[in-house]
């Protein structure tokens, strides 16, 4: 078990700063469709899921571009997990609110047949899932360093 932890720690330490940024951005991009799907399912909308999926596939590149652009605008890729505290959570909340605000007109122009409350719920889910994932990753990383016995290691 200790050897497995050391192996995971070695993998994390071998990643360059830019690779760690890509991982964090990838996590946000994976959350996007899941948060939107969750918002649609939670509201039990009477829209055809097949049609909605096709519309989302068509709008996907725009949503990804908006998310990446806003993430860099808010300098989220530069944040390290050890910096994820109250102020950073507020920055992440502002980022997810802006992503949601930009998605609303894109969705309506793109013909998404969902009420505005779906977008609001999406924003809440995006924030909650993203924050919880980052906090869990931070806690796991701290625990890995603690059990490795290297107290002077630098977190992501």
C-alpha positions in Angstrom: 0.0 0.0 0.0 2.8 2.4 0.8 4.5 1.6 -2.4 1.3 2.4 -4.4 1.0 5.7 -2.6 4.7 6.5 -3.5 4.0 5.5 -7.1 1.0 7.9 -7.3 3.1 10.6 -5.7 5.9 10.0 -8.2 3.5 10.4 -11.1 2.1 13.6 -9.7 5.6 15.0 -9.1 6.8 14.0 -12.6 4.1 16.1 -14.2 5.2 19.5 -15.4 3.3 22.6 -14.4 1.7 22.9 -17.8 0.6 19.2 -17.7 -1.0 19.8 -14.3 -2.9 22.8 -15.8 -4.1 20.6 -18.6 -5.4 18.1 -16.1 -7.3 20.7 -14.1 -8.8 22.2 -17.3 -9.7 18.7 -18.5 -11.6 18.1 -15.2 -13.7 21.3 -15.8 -14.4 20.3 -19.4 -15.5 16.8 -18.2 -17.8 18.4 -15.6 -19.6 20.6 -18.3 -21.7 17.9 -20.1 -22.3 16.0 -16.8 -23.6 19.1 -15.0 -25.8 20.0 -17.9 -27.2 16.5 -18.2 -27.8 16.5 -14.4 -29.7 19.8 -14.7 -31.9 18.4 -17.5 -32.6 15.1 -15.6 -33.2 16.9 -12.3 -35.9 19.0 -13.9 -37.6 16.1 -15.7 -38.1 18.2 -18.8 -40.5 17.0 -21.5 -38.0 17.5 -24.3 -36.7 14.7 -26.5 -33.3 13.7 -25.0 -32.1 12.7 -28.5 -32.8 16.1 -30.0 -31.3 17.8 -26.9 -28.2 15.7 -27.2 -27.8 16.6 -30.9 -28.2 20.3 -30.1 -25.7 20.1 -27.3 -23.2 18.3 -29.6 -23.6 21.2 -32.1 -23.2 23.8 -29.3 -20.4 21.9 -27.6 -17.4 23.6 -29.2 -18.8 27.0 -28.3 -19.4 26.0 -24.7 -15.9 24.5 -24.5 -14.4 27.7 -26.0 -16.3 29.9 -23.6 -15.2 27.7 -20.6 -11.6 27.7 -21.6 -11.6 31.4 -22.3 -13.2 32.3 -19.0 -10.9 29.9 -17.1 -7.9 31.7 -18.5 -9.5 35.1 -17.9 -9.9 34.2 -14.2 -6.4 32.5 -14.2 -7.8 29.3 -12.9 -5.2 27.1 -14.6 -2.5 29.0 -12.6 -4.1 28.0 -9.3 -2.5 25.2 -7.4 -4.5 22.8 -5.3 -2.9 24.1 -2.1 -4.3 27.5 -3.0 -7.8 26.3 -3.1 -9.3 28.1 -0.1 -12.0 30.6 0.6 -10.8 33.3 -1.9 -10.1 30.8 -4.6 -13.5 29.2 -4.1 -15.1 32.6 -4.6 -13.1 33.1 -7.8 -14.3 29.6 -9.0 -17.9 30.6 -8.1 -17.6 33.8 -10.1 -16.1 31.7 -13.0 -19.0 29.2 -13.0 -21.5 32.1 -12.8 -20.0 33.7 -15.8 -19.9 30.4 -17.7 -23.6 30.1 -17.0 -24.3 33.6 -18.0 -22.6 33.1 -21.3 -24.2 29.7 -21.9 -27.7 31.2 -21.6 -27.6 33.3 -24.8 -25.6 30.6 -26.6 -28.2 28.0 -25.7 -31.1 30.2 -26.8 -29.5 31.2 -30.1 -28.5 27.6 -30.7 -32.1 26.5 -30.2 -31.9 24.6 -26.9 -35.5 24.0 -25.9 -35.0 24.3 -22.1 -36.2 26.8 -19.5 -33.7 29.3 -18.1 -33.9 27.5 -14.8 -32.0 24.6 -16.4 -29.1 26.9 -17.0 -29.2 28.2 -13.4 -29.3 24.6 -12.1 -26.4 23.8 -14.4 -24.4 26.6 -12.9 -25.1 25.4 -9.4 -24.1 21.8 -10.3 -21.0 23.0 -12.2 -19.8 25.0 -9.2 -20.6 22.3 -6.6 -19.1 19.4 -8.6 -16.0 21.4 -9.5 -15.4 22.6 -6.0 -15.9 19.2 -4.4 -13.6 17.5 -6.9 -10.9 20.1 -6.2 -11.3 19.9 -2.5 -11.2 16.1 -2.6 -8.1 16.2 -4.8 -6.4 18.6 -2.5 -7.2 16.4 0.6 -5.9 13.3 -1.2 -2.7 15.1 -2.2 -2.1 16.4 1.3 -2.6 12.9 2.6 -0.2 11.4 0.1 2.5 13.9 1.0 1.9 13.3 4.7 2.2 9.6 4.5 5.2 9.8 2.2 7.0 11.7 5.0 8.3 14.4 2.8 7.1 17.5 4.6 8.9 20.0 2.2 7.2 18.9 -1.0 5.3 21.4 -3.1 1.6 20.8 -3.8 0.1 21.2 -7.3 
